[in-house]
Amino acid sequence: MRTFKAFRKGGYRAALQDQRIDQYTAKILVGQQMGITDSYVDANPERCRWAVESIGKEYGIG
């Protein structure tokens, strides 16, 4: 059964398989509670794009 929890866990693991993606970025993208910090607000959009592409590749999207 596919659940949102399963997608979050899979997305987290897929993002971390890309060496360009740090653990902090992967956690933000899957919605783990990180707290609002300056580094979150100023997150590098390019870094986030890489993580999203990695997750999409794992799930055959895009």
Beta strands, then each sheet from edge to edge (+ up, - down):
end
